[in-house]
């Protein structure tokens, strides 16, 4: 079943961009042999731009979109690269480079039109397409994801929930009845799920992933602390909260050590508490 080259996480080892699947993947509906697609494909020019965007720039574009959407809500119509870069927490030159990938260069003395820039970024990130999300594993995390109101507003409505617990099956969570995981393939096909979210215990994650893939799901967000094996046409993003906490712990410890080093220096102490005489 997985005779194609196997890749892990988000293709970093293969050097494949997160937007590469835009080029090589058809819409869910067209893959299922339906007459009309459920998505709006990119124009050829946008498709070429998407191919050239580095992985790191994709993540920054998502940040720019969040900041720009907030500005738009506040009635801001134009923004300079300096203002946007400061709000997004990036270097202004890097921001201008990122926006050049999507064909937006701004106007000298005016800056960027906020609404136009939002439209460009949404199109490149595929947010003009219809997305349908399935969450598998309705524990504490799954409940939180199913009830999160921010997904529908950003174009990612949760339309299917799955769990193996008989006590949960049939019970609405966030207004959606939970289905048994044995129904993943049928339900995902019926509801045209394009993104699967795995929030199961580690031992169940690969089996759930296989079911999602068999239903035509090509994008998976994985919260289980395991590396999933998937075909080349499936994009996987892994979110390991424990790893993120460990990274933060490293920065906390480093800053504490740096502060202690400064304190030792001020007290005339050198390496291993050796007193440094003038």
HELIX and SHEET records of a PDB file:
HELIX    1   1 UNK A   20  UNK A   24  1                                   5    
HELIX    2   2 UNK A   28  UNK A   31  1                                   4    
HELIX    3   3 UNK A   44  UNK A   52  1                                   9    
HELIX    4   4 UNK A   55  UNK A   73  1                                  19    
HELIX    5   5 UNK A   81  UNK A   88  1                                   8    
HELIX    6   6 UNK A   92  UNK A  101  1                                  10    
HELIX    7   7 UNK A  114  UNK A  124  1                                  11    
HELIX    8   8 UNK A  140  UNK A  147  1                                   8    
HELIX    9   9 UNK A  150  UNK A  153  1                                   4    
HELIX   10  10 UNK A  181  UNK A  183  5                                   3    
HELIX   11  11 UNK A  184  UNK A  190  1                                   7    
HELIX   12  12 UNK A  202  UNK A  214  1                                  13    
HELIX   13  13 UNK A  241  UNK A  266  1                                  26    
HELIX   14  14 UNK A  271  UNK A  273  5                                   3    
SHEET    1   A 2 UNK A  78  UNK A  79  0                                        
SHEET    2   A 2 UNK A 112  UNK A 113 -1                                        
SHEET    1   B 7 UNK A 172  UNK A 173  0                                        
SHEET    2   B 7 UNK A 176  UNK A 180 -1                                        
SHEET    3   B 7 UNK A 156  UNK A 163  1                                        
SHEET    4   B 7 UNK A 131  UNK A 136  1                                        
SHEET    5   B 7 UNK A 195  UNK A 198  1                                        
SHEET    6   B 7 UNK A 219  UNK A 222  1                                        
SHEET    7   B 7 UNK A 235  UNK A 238  1                                        
END                                                                             
